[in-house]
Amino acid sequence: MARARVYRHDVRCPGCGSNWMRKDGFSGSRQAYRCGDCRRRHLPGGAYLRPGPEVKERGIDLYLEGNSLSAVGRILGYSAAAVQGWVKKRGGKP
Ligand SMILES: [Zn+2]
């Protein structure tokens, strides 16, 4: 039996407004979702959480330890593009 799409009515994609949200692990203690339409990842119950400086530092450290941008993003709950931005601001690759 194929996996049915799960439409959530309490969670809506902030990017495209779709209700097709799939669970996508956790960010901290919060359940994260990924939009089935535009693939944007987000956390319900609030806007995108702005990463504090300590989150960025951690992300940069993880990246410098050899994790890929997407892996770091997945660990911290941010997009690879966001992580790339932190790394760039910090002064780029080692
Ligand atoms: Zn979407």
PDB file of the backbone (N, CA, C, O) and the ligand in Angstrom, with CONECT records:
HET     ZN  A 101       1
ATOM      1  N   MET A   1       0.845  -1.198   0.000  1.00  0.00           N
ATOM      2  CA  MET A   1       0.000   0.000   0.000  1.00  0.00           C
ATOM      3  C   MET A   1       0.880   1.247   0.000  1.00  0.00           C
ATOM      4  O   MET A   1       1.777   1.405   0.828  1.00  0.00           O
ATOM      5  N   ALA A   2       0.602   2.091  -0.920  1.00  0.00           N
ATOM      6  CA  ALA A   2       1.411   3.306  -1.036  1.00  0.00           C
ATOM      7  C   ALA A   2       1.133   4.233   0.135  1.00  0.00           C
ATOM      8  O   ALA A   2       0.036   4.263   0.694  1.00  0.00           O
ATOM      9  N   ARG A   3       2.134   4.964   0.472  1.00  0.00           N
ATOM     10  CA  ARG A   3       1.945   5.910   1.573  1.00  0.00           C
ATOM     11  C   ARG A   3       1.090   7.073   1.108  1.00  0.00           C
ATOM     12  O   ARG A   3       1.369   7.729   0.104  1.00  0.00           O
ATOM     13  N   ALA A   4       0.067   7.295   1.856  1.00  0.00           N
ATOM     14  CA  ALA A   4      -0.834   8.398   1.488  1.00  0.00           C
ATOM     15  C   ALA A   4      -0.203   9.731   1.856  1.00  0.00           C
ATOM     16  O   ALA A   4       0.607   9.843   2.776  1.00  0.00           O
ATOM     17  N   ARG A   5      -0.602  10.700   1.119  1.00  0.00           N
ATOM     18  CA  ARG A   5      -0.186  12.050   1.488  1.00  0.00           C
ATOM     19  C   ARG A   5      -0.877  12.416   2.780  1.00  0.00           C
ATOM     20  O   ARG A   5      -2.038  12.069   2.997  1.00  0.00           O
ATOM     21  N   VAL A   6      -0.176  13.102   3.619  1.00  0.00           N
ATOM     22  CA  VAL A   6      -0.778  13.532   4.873  1.00  0.00           C
ATOM     23  C   VAL A   6      -1.004  15.033   4.803  1.00  0.00           C
ATOM     24  O   VAL A   6      -0.061  15.822   4.740  1.00  0.00           O
ATOM     25  N   TYR A   7      -2.233  15.396   4.815  1.00  0.00           N
ATOM     26  CA  TYR A   7      -2.560  16.821   4.792  1.00  0.00           C
ATOM     27  C   TYR A   7      -2.858  17.257   6.205  1.00  0.00           C
ATOM     28  O   TYR A   7      -3.719  16.695   6.881  1.00  0.00           O
ATOM     29  N   ARG A   8      -2.153  18.237   6.628  1.00  0.00           N
ATOM     30  CA  ARG A   8      -2.349  18.718   7.988  1.00  0.00           C
ATOM     31  C   ARG A   8      -3.103  20.024   7.939  1.00  0.00           C
ATOM     32  O   ARG A   8      -2.860  20.882   7.090  1.00  0.00           O
ATOM     33  N   HIS A   9      -4.003  20.149   8.850  1.00  0.00           N
ATOM     34  CA  HIS A   9      -4.797  21.371   8.835  1.00  0.00           C
ATOM     35  C   HIS A   9      -4.319  22.356   9.878  1.00  0.00           C
ATOM     36  O   HIS A   9      -4.766  23.502   9.926  1.00  0.00           O
ATOM     37  N   ASP A  10      -3.410  21.895  10.705  1.00  0.00           N
ATOM     38  CA  ASP A  10      -2.884  22.805  11.714  1.00  0.00           C
ATOM     39  C   ASP A  10      -1.516  23.340  11.301  1.00  0.00           C
ATOM     40  O   ASP A  10      -0.960  24.228  11.948  1.00  0.00           O
ATOM     41  N   VAL A  11      -0.996  22.798  10.237  1.00  0.00           N
ATOM     42  CA  VAL A  11       0.313  23.231   9.787  1.00  0.00           C
ATOM     43  C   VAL A  11       0.207  23.590   8.305  1.00  0.00           C
ATOM     44  O   VAL A  11      -0.280  22.801   7.495  1.00  0.00           O
ATOM     45  N   ARG A  12       0.654  24.749   7.979  1.00  0.00           N
ATOM     46  CA  ARG A  12       0.574  25.185   6.596  1.00  0.00           C
ATOM     47  C   ARG A  12       1.940  25.710   6.176  1.00  0.00           C
ATOM     48  O   ARG A  12       2.632  26.398   6.927  1.00  0.00           O
ATOM     49  N   CYS A  13       2.291  25.363   4.965  1.00  0.00           N
ATOM     50  CA  CYS A  13       3.597  25.803   4.476  1.00  0.00           C
ATOM     51  C   CYS A  13       3.633  27.327   4.369  1.00  0.00           C
ATOM     52  O   CYS A  13       2.759  27.932   3.749  1.00  0.00           O
ATOM     53  N   PRO A  14       4.649  27.944   4.976  1.00  0.00           N
ATOM     54  CA  PRO A  14       4.744  29.399   4.895  1.00  0.00           C
ATOM     55  C   PRO A  14       5.205  29.861   3.511  1.00  0.00           C
ATOM     56  O   PRO A  14       5.085  31.035   3.161  1.00  0.00           O
ATOM     57  N   GLY A  15       5.729  28.923   2.743  1.00  0.00           N
ATOM     58  CA  GLY A  15       6.234  29.297   1.420  1.00  0.00           C
ATOM     59  C   GLY A  15       5.154  29.288   0.367  1.00  0.00           C
ATOM     60  O   GLY A  15       4.988  30.263  -0.366  1.00  0.00           O
ATOM     61  N   CYS A  16       4.406  28.182   0.283  1.00  0.00           N
ATOM     62  CA  CYS A  16       3.430  28.063  -0.799  1.00  0.00           C
ATOM     63  C   CYS A  16       2.012  27.865  -0.284  1.00  0.00           C
ATOM     64  O   CYS A  16       1.068  27.831  -1.074  1.00  0.00           O
ATOM     65  N   GLY A  17       1.847  27.733   1.031  1.00  0.00           N
ATOM     66  CA  GLY A  17       0.502  27.618   1.572  1.00  0.00           C
ATOM     67  C   GLY A  17      -0.070  26.216   1.522  1.00  0.00           C
ATOM     68  O   GLY A  17      -1.235  26.010   1.863  1.00  0.00           O
ATOM     69  N   SER A  18       0.730  25.250   1.102  1.00  0.00           N
ATOM     70  CA  SER A  18       0.236  23.885   0.999  1.00  0.00           C
ATOM     71  C   SER A  18       0.006  23.278   2.375  1.00  0.00           C
ATOM     72  O   SER A  18       0.680  23.619   3.347  1.00  0.00           O
ATOM     73  N   ASN A  19      -0.959  22.374   2.431  1.00  0.00           N
ATOM     74  CA  ASN A  19      -1.193  21.630   3.671  1.00  0.00           C
ATOM     75  C   ASN A  19      -0.518  20.272   3.638  1.00  0.00           C
ATOM     76  O   ASN A  19      -0.617  19.498   4.591  1.00  0.00           O
ATOM     77  N   TRP A  20       0.153  19.988   2.565  1.00  0.00           N
ATOM     78  CA  TRP A  20       0.819  18.689   2.464  1.00  0.00           C
ATOM     79  C   TRP A  20       2.142  18.781   3.204  1.00  0.00           C
ATOM     80  O   TRP A  20       3.167  19.147   2.630  1.00  0.00           O
ATOM     81  N   MET A  21       2.103  18.445   4.477  1.00  0.00           N
ATOM     82  CA  MET A  21       3.294  18.537   5.279  1.00  0.00           C
ATOM     83  C   MET A  21       3.726  17.154   5.728  1.00  0.00           C
ATOM     84  O   MET A  21       2.913  16.352   6.186  1.00  0.00           O
ATOM     85  N   ARG A  22       4.976  16.895   5.595  1.00  0.00           N
ATOM     86  CA  ARG A  22       5.499  15.611   6.042  1.00  0.00           C
ATOM     87  C   ARG A  22       6.435  15.844   7.212  1.00  0.00           C
ATOM     88  O   ARG A  22       7.184  16.821   7.250  1.00  0.00           O
ATOM     89  N   LYS A  23       6.377  14.932   8.159  1.00  0.00           N
ATOM     90  CA  LYS A  23       7.272  15.054   9.304  1.00  0.00           C
ATOM     91  C   LYS A  23       8.714  14.921   8.835  1.00  0.00           C
ATOM     92  O   LYS A  23       9.042  14.086   7.992  1.00  0.00           O
ATOM     93  N   ASP A  24       9.542  15.746   9.391  1.00  0.00           N
ATOM     94  CA  ASP A  24      10.928  15.778   8.949  1.00  0.00           C
ATOM     95  C   ASP A  24      11.852  15.926  10.142  1.00  0.00           C
ATOM     96  O   ASP A  24      12.665  16.848  10.208  1.00  0.00           O
ATOM     97  N   GLY A  25      11.716  15.013  11.076  1.00  0.00           N
ATOM     98  CA  GLY A  25      12.624  15.023  12.218  1.00  0.00           C
ATOM     99  C   GLY A  25      12.287  16.136  13.199  1.00  0.00           C
ATOM    100  O   GLY A  25      11.201  16.714  13.177  1.00  0.00           O
ATOM    101  N   PHE A  26      13.238  16.407  14.039  1.00  0.00           N
ATOM    102  CA  PHE A  26      13.014  17.398  15.067  1.00  0.00           C
ATOM    103  C   PHE A  26      14.079  18.473  15.018  1.00  0.00           C
ATOM    104  O   PHE A  26      15.215  18.240  14.605  1.00  0.00           O
ATOM    105  N   SER A  27      13.686  19.638  15.444  1.00  0.00           N
ATOM    106  CA  SER A  27      14.650  20.701  15.640  1.00  0.00           C
ATOM    107  C   SER A  27      14.579  21.042  17.111  1.00  0.00           C
ATOM    108  O   SER A  27      13.617  21.663  17.564  1.00  0.00           O
ATOM    109  N   GLY A  28      15.580  20.646  17.853  1.00  0.00           N
ATOM    110  CA  GLY A  28      15.473  20.757  19.294  1.00  0.00           C
ATOM    111  C   GLY A  28      14.398  19.783  19.735  1.00  0.00           C
ATOM    112  O   GLY A  28      14.482  18.589  19.448  1.00  0.00           O
ATOM    113  N   SER A  29      13.386  20.286  20.433  1.00  0.00           N
ATOM    114  CA  SER A  29      12.321  19.403  20.892  1.00  0.00           C
ATOM    115  C   SER A  29      11.074  19.560  20.030  1.00  0.00           C
ATOM    116  O   SER A  29      10.034  18.970  20.320  1.00  0.00           O
ATOM    117  N   ARG A  30      11.181  20.346  18.988  1.00  0.00           N
ATOM    118  CA  ARG A  30       9.997  20.624  18.182  1.00  0.00           C
ATOM    119  C   ARG A  30       9.976  19.768  16.931  1.00  0.00           C
ATOM    120  O   ARG A  30      10.995  19.541  16.278  1.00  0.00           O
ATOM    121  N   GLN A  31       8.778  19.302  16.625  1.00  0.00           N
ATOM    122  CA  GLN A  31       8.606  18.530  15.409  1.00  0.00           C
ATOM    123  C   GLN A  31       8.761  19.462  14.202  1.00  0.00           C
ATOM    124  O   GLN A  31       8.150  20.529  14.139  1.00  0.00           O
ATOM    125  N   ALA A  32       9.567  19.046  13.279  1.00  0.00           N
ATOM    126  CA  ALA A  32       9.733  19.835  12.062  1.00  0.00           C
ATOM    127  C   ALA A  32       8.961  19.172  10.926  1.00  0.00           C
ATOM    128  O   ALA A  32       8.748  17.960  10.933  1.00  0.00           O
ATOM    129  N   TYR A  33       8.558  19.953   9.981  1.00  0.00           N
ATOM    130  CA  TYR A  33       7.821  19.439   8.832  1.00  0.00           C
ATOM    131  C   TYR A  33       8.482  19.899   7.553  1.00  0.00           C
ATOM    132  O   TYR A  33       9.157  20.927   7.497  1.00  0.00           O
ATOM    133  N   ARG A  34       8.259  19.090   6.521  1.00  0.00           N
ATOM    134  CA  ARG A  34       8.743  19.516   5.219  1.00  0.00           C
ATOM    135  C   ARG A  34       7.556  19.550   4.275  1.00  0.00           C
ATOM    136  O   ARG A  34       6.742  18.627   4.238  1.00  0.00           O
ATOM    137  N   CYS A  35       7.475  20.604   3.533  1.00  0.00           N
ATOM    138  CA  CYS A  35       6.371  20.760   2.596  1.00  0.00           C
ATOM    139  C   CYS A  35       6.523  19.777   1.442  1.00  0.00           C
ATOM    140  O   CYS A  35       7.592  19.669   0.841  1.00  0.00           O
ATOM    141  N   GLY A  36       5.454  19.069   1.143  1.00  0.00           N
ATOM    142  CA  GLY A  36       5.503  18.104   0.057  1.00  0.00           C
ATOM    143  C   GLY A  36       5.496  18.755  -1.311  1.00  0.00           C
ATOM    144  O   GLY A  36       5.824  18.113  -2.309  1.00  0.00           O
ATOM    145  N   ASP A  37       5.132  20.001  -1.364  1.00  0.00           N
ATOM    146  CA  ASP A  37       5.054  20.689  -2.652  1.00  0.00           C
ATOM    147  C   ASP A  37       6.328  21.453  -2.977  1.00  0.00           C
ATOM    148  O   ASP A  37       6.904  21.281  -4.051  1.00  0.00           O
ATOM    149  N   CYS A  38       6.765  22.291  -2.057  1.00  0.00           N
ATOM    150  CA  CYS A  38       7.939  23.107  -2.384  1.00  0.00           C
ATOM    151  C   CYS A  38       9.158  22.654  -1.588  1.00  0.00           C
ATOM    152  O   CYS A  38      10.248  23.202  -1.756  1.00  0.00           O
ATOM    153  N   ARG A  39       8.982  21.661  -0.727  1.00  0.00           N
ATOM    154  CA  ARG A  39      10.073  21.049   0.019  1.00  0.00           C
ATOM    155  C   ARG A  39      10.706  21.977   1.053  1.00  0.00           C
ATOM    156  O   ARG A  39      11.785  21.692   1.573  1.00  0.00           O
ATOM    157  N   ARG A  40      10.056  23.047   1.337  1.00  0.00           N
ATOM    158  CA  ARG A  40      10.574  23.926   2.367  1.00  0.00           C
ATOM    159  C   ARG A  40      10.379  23.264   3.728  1.00  0.00           C
ATOM    160  O   ARG A  40       9.340  22.655   3.985  1.00  0.00           O
ATOM    161  N   ARG A  41      11.343  23.380   4.565  1.00  0.00           N
ATOM    162  CA  ARG A  41      11.248  22.797   5.897  1.00  0.00           C
ATOM    163  C   ARG A  41      10.860  23.896   6.864  1.00  0.00           C
ATOM    164  O   ARG A  41      11.365  25.016   6.778  1.00  0.00           O
ATOM    165  N   HIS A  42       9.990  23.588   7.757  1.00  0.00           N
ATOM    166  CA  HIS A  42       9.663  24.618   8.728  1.00  0.00           C
ATOM    167  C   HIS A  42       9.153  23.998  10.016  1.00  0.00           C
ATOM    168  O   HIS A  42       8.845  22.808  10.090  1.00  0.00           O
ATOM    169  N   LEU A  43       9.075  24.838  11.013  1.00  0.00           N
ATOM    170  CA  LEU A  43       8.598  24.434  12.310  1.00  0.00           C
ATOM    171  C   LEU A  43       7.264  25.097  12.549  1.00  0.00           C
ATOM    172  O   LEU A  43       7.139  26.311  12.388  1.00  0.00           O
ATOM    173  N   PRO A  44       6.269  24.330  12.930  1.00  0.00           N
ATOM    174  CA  PRO A  44       4.960  24.914  13.186  1.00  0.00           C
ATOM    175  C   PRO A  44       4.961  25.713  14.480  1.00  0.00           C
ATOM    176  O   PRO A  44       5.883  25.616  15.289  1.00  0.00           O
ATOM    177  N   GLY A  45       3.934  26.486  14.653  1.00  0.00           N
ATOM    178  CA  GLY A  45       3.768  27.206  15.903  1.00  0.00           C
ATOM    179  C   GLY A  45       4.612  28.455  15.969  1.00  0.00           C
ATOM    180  O   GLY A  45       4.940  28.930  17.056  1.00  0.00           O
ATOM    181  N   GLY A  46       4.955  28.975  14.854  1.00  0.00           N
ATOM    182  CA  GLY A  46       5.704  30.209  14.875  1.00  0.00           C
ATOM    183  C   GLY A  46       6.444  30.415  13.585  1.00  0.00           C
ATOM    184  O   GLY A  46       6.526  29.525  12.739  1.00  0.00           O
ATOM    185  N   ALA A  47       6.969  31.575  13.453  1.00  0.00           N
ATOM    186  CA  ALA A  47       7.710  31.890  12.259  1.00  0.00           C
ATOM    187  C   ALA A  47       9.050  31.160  12.303  1.00  0.00           C
ATOM    188  O   ALA A  47       9.434  30.554  13.303  1.00  0.00           O
ATOM    189  N   TYR A  48       9.703  31.247  11.226  1.00  0.00           N
ATOM    190  CA  TYR A  48      11.062  30.757  11.129  1.00  0.00           C
ATOM    191  C   TYR A  48      11.868  31.270  12.314  1.00  0.00           C
ATOM    192  O   TYR A  48      11.890  32.467  12.599  1.00  0.00           O
ATOM    193  N   LEU A  49      12.520  30.355  12.989  1.00  0.00           N
ATOM    194  CA  LEU A  49      13.308  30.757  14.150  1.00  0.00           C
ATOM    195  C   LEU A  49      14.624  31.360  13.688  1.00  0.00           C
ATOM    196  O   LEU A  49      15.411  30.720  12.990  1.00  0.00           O
ATOM    197  N   ARG A  50      14.840  32.562  14.079  1.00  0.00           N
ATOM    198  CA  ARG A  50      16.116  33.178  13.719  1.00  0.00           C
ATOM    199  C   ARG A  50      17.233  32.509  14.490  1.00  0.00           C
ATOM    200  O   ARG A  50      17.159  32.368  15.711  1.00  0.00           O
ATOM    201  N   PRO A  51      18.254  32.102  13.786  1.00  0.00           N
ATOM    202  CA  PRO A  51      19.355  31.471  14.502  1.00  0.00           C
ATOM    203  C   PRO A  51      20.135  32.500  15.300  1.00  0.00           C
ATOM    204  O   PRO A  51      20.482  33.563  14.786  1.00  0.00           O
ATOM    205  N   GLY A  52      20.406  32.188  16.539  1.00  0.00           N
ATOM    206  CA  GLY A  52      21.228  33.068  17.360  1.00  0.00           C
ATOM    207  C   GLY A  52      22.686  32.852  16.994  1.00  0.00           C
ATOM    208  O   GLY A  52      23.007  31.932  16.243  1.00  0.00           O
ATOM    209  N   PRO A  53      23.567  33.688  17.517  1.00  0.00           N
ATOM    210  CA  PRO A  53      24.985  33.562  17.195  1.00  0.00           C
ATOM    211  C   PRO A  53      25.562  32.198  17.569  1.00  0.00           C
ATOM    212  O   PRO A  53      26.450  31.679  16.894  1.00  0.00           O
ATOM    213  N   GLU A  54      25.042  31.628  18.659  1.00  0.00           N
ATOM    214  CA  GLU A  54      25.590  30.331  19.082  1.00  0.00           C
ATOM    215  C   GLU A  54      25.199  29.223  18.102  1.00  0.00           C
ATOM    216  O   GLU A  54      25.942  28.262  17.900  1.00  0.00           O
ATOM    217  N   VAL A  55      24.020  29.377  17.501  1.00  0.00           N
ATOM    218  CA  VAL A  55      23.602  28.384  16.506  1.00  0.00           C
ATOM    219  C   VAL A  55      24.501  28.482  15.273  1.00  0.00           C
ATOM    220  O   VAL A  55      24.925  27.475  14.707  1.00  0.00           O
ATOM    221  N   LYS A  56      24.773  29.700  14.882  1.00  0.00           N
ATOM    222  CA  LYS A  56      25.627  29.899  13.705  1.00  0.00           C
ATOM    223  C   LYS A  56      27.032  29.369  13.963  1.00  0.00           C
ATOM    224  O   LYS A  56      27.635  28.718  13.109  1.00  0.00           O
ATOM    225  N   GLU A  57      27.541  29.661  15.163  1.00  0.00           N
ATOM    226  CA  GLU A  57      28.876  29.175  15.514  1.00  0.00           C
ATOM    227  C   GLU A  57      28.920  27.654  15.448  1.00  0.00           C
ATOM    228  O   GLU A  57      29.864  27.059  14.928  1.00  0.00           O
ATOM    229  N   ARG A  58      27.886  27.054  15.983  1.00  0.00           N
ATOM    230  CA  ARG A  58      27.819  25.591  15.993  1.00  0.00           C
ATOM    231  C   ARG A  58      27.773  25.074  14.557  1.00  0.00           C
ATOM    232  O   ARG A  58      28.437  24.098  14.211  1.00  0.00           O
ATOM    233  N   GLY A  59      26.982  25.742  13.739  1.00  0.00           N
ATOM    234  CA  GLY A  59      26.863  25.329  12.344  1.00  0.00           C
ATOM    235  C   GLY A  59      28.190  25.426  11.619  1.00  0.00           C
ATOM    236  O   GLY A  59      28.573  24.532  10.865  1.00  0.00           O
ATOM    237  N   ILE A  60      28.884  26.528  11.861  1.00  0.00           N
ATOM    238  CA  ILE A  60      30.183  26.722  11.207  1.00  0.00           C
ATOM    239  C   ILE A  60      31.168  25.656  11.685  1.00  0.00           C
ATOM    240  O   ILE A  60      31.935  25.104  10.896  1.00  0.00           O
ATOM    241  N   ASP A  61      31.136  25.377  12.982  1.00  0.00           N
ATOM    242  CA  ASP A  61      32.021  24.341  13.528  1.00  0.00           C
ATOM    243  C   ASP A  61      31.738  22.996  12.875  1.00  0.00           C
ATOM    244  O   ASP A  61      32.652  22.280  12.467  1.00  0.00           O
ATOM    245  N   LEU A  62      30.444  22.667  12.784  1.00  0.00           N
ATOM    246  CA  LEU A  62      30.074  21.379  12.187  1.00  0.00           C
ATOM    247  C   LEU A  62      30.537  21.308  10.739  1.00  0.00           C
ATOM    248  O   LEU A  62      30.992  20.270  10.259  1.00  0.00           O
ATOM    249  N   TYR A  63      30.409  22.432  10.065  1.00  0.00           N
ATOM    250  CA  TYR A  63      30.817  22.476   8.658  1.00  0.00           C
ATOM    251  C   TYR A  63      32.329  22.294   8.544  1.00  0.00           C
ATOM    252  O   TYR A  63      32.814  21.550   7.691  1.00  0.00           O
ATOM    253  N   LEU A  64      33.058  22.975   9.407  1.00  0.00           N
ATOM    254  CA  LEU A  64      34.520  22.885   9.357  1.00  0.00           C
ATOM    255  C   LEU A  64      35.008  21.495   9.761  1.00  0.00           C
ATOM    256  O   LEU A  64      36.113  21.081   9.409  1.00  0.00           O
ATOM    257  N   GLU A  65      34.162  20.783  10.507  1.00  0.00           N
ATOM    258  CA  GLU A  65      34.517  19.413  10.881  1.00  0.00           C
ATOM    259  C   GLU A  65      34.296  18.440   9.737  1.00  0.00           C
ATOM    260  O   GLU A  65      34.606  17.254   9.850  1.00  0.00           O
ATOM    261  N   GLY A  66      33.766  18.941   8.650  1.00  0.00           N
ATOM    262  CA  GLY A  66      33.647  18.086   7.484  1.00  0.00           C
ATOM    263  C   GLY A  66      32.241  17.680   7.097  1.00  0.00           C
ATOM    264  O   GLY A  66      32.049  16.902   6.162  1.00  0.00           O
ATOM    265  N   ASN A  67      31.252  18.206   7.815  1.00  0.00           N
ATOM    266  CA  ASN A  67      29.875  17.910   7.429  1.00  0.00           C
ATOM    267  C   ASN A  67      29.493  18.775   6.232  1.00  0.00           C
ATOM    268  O   ASN A  67      29.985  19.893   6.078  1.00  0.00           O
ATOM    269  N   SER A  68      28.633  18.258   5.411  1.00  0.00           N
ATOM    270  CA  SER A  68      28.184  19.043   4.271  1.00  0.00           C
ATOM    271  C   SER A  68      27.215  20.114   4.748  1.00  0.00           C
ATOM    272  O   SER A  68      26.658  20.029   5.843  1.00  0.00           O
ATOM    273  N   LEU A  69      27.026  21.121   3.907  1.00  0.00           N
ATOM    274  CA  LEU A  69      26.092  22.200   4.263  1.00  0.00           C
ATOM    275  C   LEU A  69      24.712  21.645   4.547  1.00  0.00           C
ATOM    276  O   LEU A  69      24.048  22.064   5.495  1.00  0.00           O
ATOM    277  N   SER A  70      24.277  20.694   3.718  1.00  0.00           N
ATOM    278  CA  SER A  70      22.929  20.160   3.918  1.00  0.00           C
ATOM    279  C   SER A  70      22.858  19.336   5.192  1.00  0.00           C
ATOM    280  O   SER A  70      21.824  19.315   5.859  1.00  0.00           O
ATOM    281  N   ALA A  71      23.955  18.650   5.540  1.00  0.00           N
ATOM    282  CA  ALA A  71      23.963  17.867   6.774  1.00  0.00           C
ATOM    283  C   ALA A  71      23.903  18.794   7.976  1.00  0.00           C
ATOM    284  O   ALA A  71      23.169  18.535   8.930  1.00  0.00           O
ATOM    285  N   VAL A  72      24.669  19.868   7.932  1.00  0.00           N
ATOM    286  CA  VAL A  72      24.649  20.829   9.041  1.00  0.00           C
ATOM    287  C   VAL A  72      23.257  21.441   9.170  1.00  0.00           C
ATOM    288  O   VAL A  72      22.730  21.604  10.271  1.00  0.00           O
ATOM    289  N   GLY A  73      22.682  21.773   8.029  1.00  0.00           N
ATOM    290  CA  GLY A  73      21.340  22.343   8.044  1.00  0.00           C
ATOM    291  C   GLY A  73      20.336  21.393   8.672  1.00  0.00           C
ATOM    292  O   GLY A  73      19.454  21.795   9.431  1.00  0.00           O
ATOM    293  N   ARG A  74      20.499  20.104   8.327  1.00  0.00           N
ATOM    294  CA  ARG A  74      19.566  19.109   8.834  1.00  0.00           C
ATOM    295  C   ARG A  74      19.711  18.979  10.356  1.00  0.00           C
ATOM    296  O   ARG A  74      18.724  18.860  11.083  1.00  0.00           O
ATOM    297  N   ILE A  75      20.948  19.004  10.810  1.00  0.00           N
ATOM    298  CA  ILE A  75      21.208  18.857  12.249  1.00  0.00           C
ATOM    299  C   ILE A  75      20.596  20.023  13.017  1.00  0.00           C
ATOM    300  O   ILE A  75      19.984  19.838  14.069  1.00  0.00           O
ATOM    301  N   LEU A  76      20.768  21.212  12.484  1.00  0.00           N
ATOM    302  CA  LEU A  76      20.341  22.399  13.220  1.00  0.00           C
ATOM    303  C   LEU A  76      18.941  22.868  12.863  1.00  0.00           C
ATOM    304  O   LEU A  76      18.377  23.730  13.537  1.00  0.00           O
ATOM    305  N   GLY A  77      18.383  22.302  11.805  1.00  0.00           N
ATOM    306  CA  GLY A  77      17.027  22.691  11.444  1.00  0.00           C
ATOM    307  C   GLY A  77      16.950  23.916  10.543  1.00  0.00           C
ATOM    308  O   GLY A  77      15.945  24.627  10.532  1.00  0.00           O
ATOM    309  N   TYR A  78      18.020  24.159   9.788  1.00  0.00           N
ATOM    310  CA  TYR A  78      18.022  25.278   8.855  1.00  0.00           C
ATOM    311  C   TYR A  78      18.385  24.765   7.479  1.00  0.00           C
ATOM    312  O   TYR A  78      18.840  23.632   7.319  1.00  0.00           O
ATOM    313  N   SER A  79      18.180  25.599   6.505  1.00  0.00           N
ATOM    314  CA  SER A  79      18.479  25.163   5.148  1.00  0.00           C
ATOM    315  C   SER A  79      19.979  25.201   4.889  1.00  0.00           C
ATOM    316  O   SER A  79      20.736  25.887   5.576  1.00  0.00           O
ATOM    317  N   ALA A  80      20.381  24.444   3.879  1.00  0.00           N
ATOM    318  CA  ALA A  80      21.785  24.450   3.491  1.00  0.00           C
ATOM    319  C   ALA A  80      22.207  25.850   3.068  1.00  0.00           C
ATOM    320  O   ALA A  80      23.334  26.273   3.324  1.00  0.00           O
ATOM    321  N   ALA A  81      21.301  26.557   2.424  1.00  0.00           N
ATOM    322  CA  ALA A  81      21.611  27.919   1.970  1.00  0.00           C
ATOM    323  C   ALA A  81      21.861  28.839   3.166  1.00  0.00           C
ATOM    324  O   ALA A  81      22.729  29.712   3.121  1.00  0.00           O
ATOM    325  N   ALA A  82      21.088  28.632   4.238  1.00  0.00           N
ATOM    326  CA  ALA A  82      21.281  29.456   5.430  1.00  0.00           C
ATOM    327  C   ALA A  82      22.665  29.183   6.024  1.00  0.00           C
ATOM    328  O   ALA A  82      23.391  30.104   6.400  1.00  0.00           O
ATOM    329  N   VAL A  83      23.004  27.911   6.098  1.00  0.00           N
ATOM    330  CA  VAL A  83      24.308  27.538   6.665  1.00  0.00           C
ATOM    331  C   VAL A  83      25.432  28.116   5.811  1.00  0.00           C
ATOM    332  O   VAL A  83      26.440  28.604   6.324  1.00  0.00           O
ATOM    333  N   GLN A  84      25.235  28.049   4.508  1.00  0.00           N
ATOM    334  CA  GLN A  84      26.251  28.575   3.599  1.00  0.00           C
ATOM    335  C   GLN A  84      26.446  30.071   3.850  1.00  0.00           C
ATOM    336  O   GLN A  84      27.563  30.587   3.792  1.00  0.00           O
ATOM    337  N   GLY A  85      25.328  30.757   4.133  1.00  0.00           N
ATOM    338  CA  GLY A  85      25.414  32.188   4.408  1.00  0.00           C
ATOM    339  C   GLY A  85      26.242  32.469   5.649  1.00  0.00           C
ATOM    340  O   GLY A  85      27.028  33.416   5.682  1.00  0.00           O
ATOM    341  N   TRP A  86      26.058  31.633   6.677  1.00  0.00           N
ATOM    342  CA  TRP A  86      26.819  31.841   7.922  1.00  0.00           C
ATOM    343  C   TRP A  86      28.311  31.653   7.653  1.00  0.00           C
ATOM    344  O   TRP A  86      29.154  32.432   8.097  1.00  0.00           O
ATOM    345  N   VAL A  87      28.597  30.596   6.913  1.00  0.00           N
ATOM    346  CA  VAL A  87      29.998  30.274   6.646  1.00  0.00           C
ATOM    347  C   VAL A  87      30.651  31.393   5.834  1.00  0.00           C
ATOM    348  O   VAL A  87      31.791  31.781   6.089  1.00  0.00           O
ATOM    349  N   LYS A  88      29.916  31.894   4.864  1.00  0.00           N
ATOM    350  CA  LYS A  88      30.453  32.960   4.015  1.00  0.00           C
ATOM    351  C   LYS A  88      30.726  34.213   4.834  1.00  0.00           C
ATOM    352  O   LYS A  88      31.776  34.842   4.703  1.00  0.00           O
ATOM    353  N   LYS A  89      29.769  34.560   5.675  1.00  0.00           N
ATOM    354  CA  LYS A  89      29.931  35.771   6.498  1.00  0.00           C
ATOM    355  C   LYS A  89      31.131  35.641   7.414  1.00  0.00           C
ATOM    356  O   LYS A  89      31.818  36.611   7.733  1.00  0.00           O
ATOM    357  N   ARG A  90      31.348  34.433   7.813  1.00  0.00           N
ATOM    358  CA  ARG A  90      32.420  34.194   8.781  1.00  0.00           C
ATOM    359  C   ARG A  90      33.792  34.277   8.119  1.00  0.00           C
ATOM    360  O   ARG A  90      34.805  34.449   8.798  1.00  0.00           O
ATOM    361  N   GLY A  91      33.822  34.160   6.829  1.00  0.00           N
ATOM    362  CA  GLY A  91      35.119  34.287   6.167  1.00  0.00           C
ATOM    363  C   GLY A  91      35.439  33.141   5.227  1.00  0.00           C
ATOM    364  O   GLY A  91      36.576  32.999   4.777  1.00  0.00           O
ATOM    365  N   GLY A  92      34.463  32.344   4.936  1.00  0.00           N
ATOM    366  CA  GLY A  92      34.640  31.335   3.898  1.00  0.00           C
ATOM    367  C   GLY A  92      35.310  30.067   4.359  1.00  0.00           C
ATOM    368  O   GLY A  92      35.476  29.804   5.551  1.00  0.00           O
ATOM    369  N   LYS A  93      35.680  29.307   3.384  1.00  0.00           N
ATOM    370  CA  LYS A  93      36.250  27.993   3.652  1.00  0.00           C
ATOM    371  C   LYS A  93      37.637  28.096   4.257  1.00  0.00           C
ATOM    372  O   LYS A  93      38.332  29.093   4.057  1.00  0.00           O
ATOM    373  N   PRO A  94      38.036  27.094   4.981  1.00  0.00           N
ATOM    374  CA  PRO A  94      39.372  27.099   5.574  1.00  0.00           C
ATOM    375  C   PRO A  94      40.451  26.980   4.497  1.00  0.00           C
ATOM    376  O   PRO A  94      41.640  26.967   4.813  1.00  0.00           O
TER     377      PRO A  94
HETATM  378 ZN    ZN A 101       5.415  24.657   0.314  1.00  0.00          ZN2+
END
